Amino acid sequence: MATFYNQATLSYKGKSISSNIAAGEILSVLSASKTAVTDTYSLGDEIVYIVTIVNSSGLDIGSLTVTDDLGAYEFGTETLVPLSYVDGSIKYFAGGVLQPAPTVAAAEPLTVSGIEVSAGGTSMLVYAATANSFAPPEMGGSITNTASITGTGVTELTASETVTAAAESLLDITKSISPSTVNESGEVTYTFVITNSGGAEAGAADNVSVSDTFSPILYDISVTYDGAQIEKNVGYTYDEATGEFVTVPGEITVPAAAFTQDETSGEWSCEPGSVTLTVTGTI
């Protein structure tokens, strides 16, 4: 809704007289909303957005343009864009029916033209964007992106949505053996490195556990966790008859990753948290 004002001038015999100021209101016949299918993100995640436009008038409205700023924010003297439009992901629905793909005039900011909304109808745009290296990944980080709807004879509309950085652990594990060549009855060490690239610690309540079945079977094993010895049946179980090794759930915890934003480029980098488990035994 917009208010407008108007004033007339009467001129005669070299004089000018101003009228009163008349005020009026323009009622918007369009409304818009924007939602994200998921409310959290991690680096590299695809986020699906839905922009809904409703026409409450009795006339069809066409030639609308939808522009999404993809979460652009100021960083020093630069403008950073934390979302990247996924090429070809755009879907256009009118009255719930899929329409031919609209024209994507630009990918940054995402600009979509040729949108129509029938009288009393609803149109929707559905598209995906990827959280890139400018997306704040640490706990408490967020992306707010705003879609603007413009067209001839209509009041500009905006609709925003905010998603937050996922407060979760993201674990991975790698395994190595040393030495890689060993004599019969020789000693080998398996090393497991568990990393966490998420913004939250994997704590005892997460019941992290490493299991492996050694083949060939290891005998007389010793186990360390970040360099400290752990005892059988306290920190792990091991069956020398089958070679099955399992750490007690919750014995292993993995710290959260550390995130840093480059002071010049504004890009975020991740230093994963990590712990190391070793198992040494004779084959």
Secondary structure by P-SEA (a helix, b strand, c coil): cbbbbbbbbbbcccbbbbccbbbbbbbbcccbbbbbccccccccbbbbbbbbbbbcccccccbbbbbbcccccccccbbbbccccccccbbbbcccccccccccccccccccccccccccbbbbbbbcccccccccccccbbbbbbbbbbcccccbbbbbbbbbcccbbbbbbbbbbccccccccbbbbbbbbbbbccccccccccbbbbbbbbcccccbbbbbcccccccccccccccccccccccccccbbbbbbbbbbcccccbbbbbccbbbbbbbbcc
